[in-house]
């Protein structure tokens, strides 16, 4: 589940919907819907504008949610860009701007290894506020470039009570 952060400020800066509270409710609903599920997520720290308060909020969120597996990495986009391009997706429009700002950062300074996807296949989990048009476009791109059965997805849909999940 790609949450990226829990601070309202950082979620807004990353153009992600939700709040710490709505994400906690989402995780509770996932656990209620699928007993004994193992939830793995990754978070980004060091994103431009992150404050100590934002970081502390993220740490509290991680502790409260009791994830089964958590990866935390510093802000860098190169590996994710390469993975996405390999399956037919172009970088977000802000990538070129961010690359100008951070282009001189040496990605080899990071000693961590990251795996994208699940079981060797791309895995798309929609954001709770992604439009149906965006979800359809991503699924069509995955179908075209990966083929049926060669990717997985979960669609998170807001409803009156919070969120529901569709596979």
C-alpha positions in Angstrom: 0.0 0.0 0.0 1.9 3.1 -1.2 1.1 5.7 1.5 4.2 7.8 1.1 3.6 10.0 4.2 1.0 10.7 6.9 1.5 14.4 7.6 -1.3 16.5 6.0 1.3 19.0 4.8 3.4 16.4 3.1 0.4 14.6 1.6 -0.7 17.9 0.1 2.9 18.7 -1.1 3.0 15.2 -2.7 -0.4 15.7 -4.3 -1.8 12.8 -2.3 -5.3 12.8 -0.9 -6.2 12.1 2.7 -5.1 12.9 6.2 -3.5 10.9 8.9 -6.9 10.1 10.3 -8.4 9.0 7.0 -5.4 6.8 6.3 -5.8 5.2 9.7 -9.5 4.5 8.9 -8.5 3.1 5.5 -6.0 0.7 7.1 -8.6 -0.4 9.7 -11.1 -1.1 6.9 -8.5 -3.2 5.0 -7.7 -5.2 8.1 -11.5 -5.7 8.8 -12.2 -6.7 5.2 -9.3 -9.1 5.0 -8.5 -10.7 8.4 -4.8 -11.7 8.9 -3.7 -9.5 6.0 -0.1 -8.4 6.1 0.2 -4.8 5.2 3.4 -3.5 3.8 4.1 0.1 2.9 6.8 2.6 2.1 7.3 6.1 3.2 9.4 9.0 1.8 11.3 11.2 4.1 13.3 14.3 3.2 10.7 15.5 0.7 11.1 19.2 0.0 9.4 21.2 2.7 9.2 18.4 5.3 9.5 19.7 8.9 10.4 18.0 12.1 6.7 18.2 13.0 5.8 16.4 9.8 8.4 13.7 10.5 7.1 13.2 14.0 3.6 12.9 12.8 4.8 10.2 10.3 6.6 8.3 13.1 3.5 8.4 15.3 1.3 7.2 12.4 3.7 4.2 11.7 3.6 3.2 15.4 -0.2 3.5 15.6 -0.9 1.5 12.5 1.4 -1.5 13.4 2.4 -2.3 9.8 3.8 -5.7 9.1 6.6 -4.4 6.9 7.7 -0.8 6.5 10.2 0.7 4.1 11.4 4.3 4.6 13.6 5.9 2.0 14.9 9.4 1.3 13.4 11.4 -1.5 14.6 10.2 -4.9 12.8 9.4 -8.1 15.2 7.8 -10.4 14.5 4.1 -9.7 10.7 4.6 -9.7 10.9 6.6 -13.0 12.9 3.8 -14.6 10.4 1.1 -13.4 7.4 3.1 -14.6 9.0 3.9 -18.0 9.7 0.2 -18.5 6.0 -0.6 -18.3 4.8 2.3 -20.4 4.3 5.3 -18.0 5.9 8.7 -18.4 7.0 10.7 -15.4 4.6 13.1 -13.8 4.7 16.6 -15.3 6.5 17.9 -12.2 9.3 15.4 -12.7 11.2 17.7 -15.1 11.0 20.6 -12.7 12.1 18.4 -9.7 14.9 16.9 -11.7 16.3 20.4 -12.4 16.3 21.0 -8.6 17.7 17.6 -7.5 19.4 16.5 -10.7 22.9 16.8 -9.2 22.1 14.4 -6.3 24.0 11.2 -6.7 21.6 8.3 -6.5 24.4 5.9 -5.8 24.8 7.5 -2.3 21.7 5.5 -1.3 22.7 2.0 -0.1 19.2 0.6 0.1 17.7 -1.7 -2.6 14.1 -1.2 -3.5 11.7 -3.6 -5.2 8.8 -2.3 -7.2 5.7 -4.3 -7.8 4.6 -7.5 -6.1 5.9 -11.0 -6.9 7.8 -9.7 -9.9 4.7 -8.0 -11.4 3.4 -4.4 -11.3 0.8 -3.9 -8.6 -1.4 -0.8 -8.9 -3.4 0.4 -5.9 -5.4 3.5 -6.7 -5.4 6.5 -4.5 -8.7 7.0 -2.7 -9.3 10.2 -4.7 -8.1 9.0 -8.2 -10.7 9.6 -10.9 -12.3 6.7 -12.7 -10.7 8.1 -15.8 -7.3 7.9 -14.3 -7.9 4.4 -12.9 -9.1 3.2 -16.3 -6.1 4.7 -18.2 -3.6 3.1 -15.8 -5.3 -0.3 -16.1 -5.4 0.0 -19.9 -1.7 0.9 -20.0 -0.9 -2.1 -17.8 -3.0 -4.4 -19.9 -1.4 -3.2 -23.1 2.2 -3.3 -21.9 2.2 -6.2 -19.4 -0.6 -8.4 -20.7 -3.6 -10.0 -18.9 -2.6 -11.7 -15.7 0.8 -10.0 -15.6 -0.2 -7.3 -13.2 -2.4 -6.9 -10.1 -4.5 -4.0 -8.9 -6.8 -2.8 -6.1 -9.2 0.1 -6.5 -9.9 2.1 -3.4 -13.2 3.9 -3.7 -14.6 6.5 -1.3 -18.1 5.8 -0.1 -20.3 7.2 2.5 -18.6 5.3 5.3 -15.0 5.8 4.3 -13.5 3.6 1.6 -14.4 0.3 0.0 -12.1 -2.0 -2.1 -12.7 -3.6 -5.5 -10.4 -6.0 -7.2 
